[in-house]
């Protein structure tokens, strides 16, 4: 298991991404899987950095586990920010044009 804890800022997204990439490369992770993981990392870390602690700041922890027999990697994202439940938000207006 590997674990990284950094300040939950947009500036730290590349730091975490590079650290996870290095670990995945040592596990011979296929390039297409690495790209998909990077997209997910960017989305999850951006959400934590931009919304979890606003307007305050805090930390985010990323834990990476590797199950060697199955070849499965698990990433866990931990923060102590404000919880968000998308079901509590109003439904978006899907009748608007893309410009609106």
C-alpha positions, 0 to 999 in steps of 0.5 A, a space after each residue: 500500500 502507498 499513501 500520499 497526503 497533500 494540501 487539497 489544492 489544484 496545484 497538487 493535482 500533478 504531484 499526486 498524478 505523477 506519484 500514482 503514475 510512477 507506482 503504476 508504471 512499476 506494476 506494468 500498467 497498460 498505457 490505455 489504463 493509465 490514461 483512464 486512471 489519469 482522467 479519473 484522478 484529475 476529476 476526483 482531485 479537482 472536485 476535492 480541491 475546488 469544493 471540499 473545503 471552500 472557502 477554507 483549506 484542508 488535506 486530501 489523502 490518496 491511498 493505493 492498494 495493489 492485489 498482486 494475485 488478481 492484478 487489481 489496483 484500488 485507489 481510495 480518496 480521503 478528505 475531511 471536507 463538506 459532504 456533497 450529495 448530488 441528489 440534494 441539488 435541483 435537477 439541471 435544465 436539460 432543455 437549454 442550449 449548450 450556449 445557455 
